[in-house]
Amino acid sequence: MERVKVTRNYQMTIPSTVREALGIKEGDILEVYVEGDRIVIKKVKSKRPRIRLNRPVTLEYIEESVERGMHESLSGH
C-alpha cells in the first residue's frame, strides 16, 4: 500500500508503482467515485486507439484521418 499527500489544490500524485501496474500514462482518463468510506480511482479503457507520433500533427493529417475513419465506419471495418 502506498501513501500520498493531498496538496493545497486538492491534487495528489499517483505513485509510480501504481501507474506501472495499471499502465497509466499521461493523458489517460480515470474515473473517480466514492464507495463507502473509500475513494476509488479506476482507469477507463479507451475505445479509440491512441497513437503517439513524436512529431507535430498537421491539419492535412487530421483531415485525412477523419476521412479514413468515416470511410471505415461506413464500410463496417
WOURMO-V567338 format. One line per field, one symbol per residue. ss: DSSP state (H for helix, E for strand, - for the rest). burial: I if it has 16 or more other C-alpha atoms within 10 Angstrom, else O. A space follows every 10 residues. Layout:
ss: ???
burial: ???
This chain:
ss: ---------- -----HHHHH HH-------E EEEEE--EEE EEE------- --------HH HHHHHHHHHH HHHHH--
burial: OOOOOOOOOO OOOOOOOOOO OOOIOOOOOO OOOOOOOOOO OOOOOOOOOO OOOOOOOOOO OOOOOOOOOO OOOOOOO
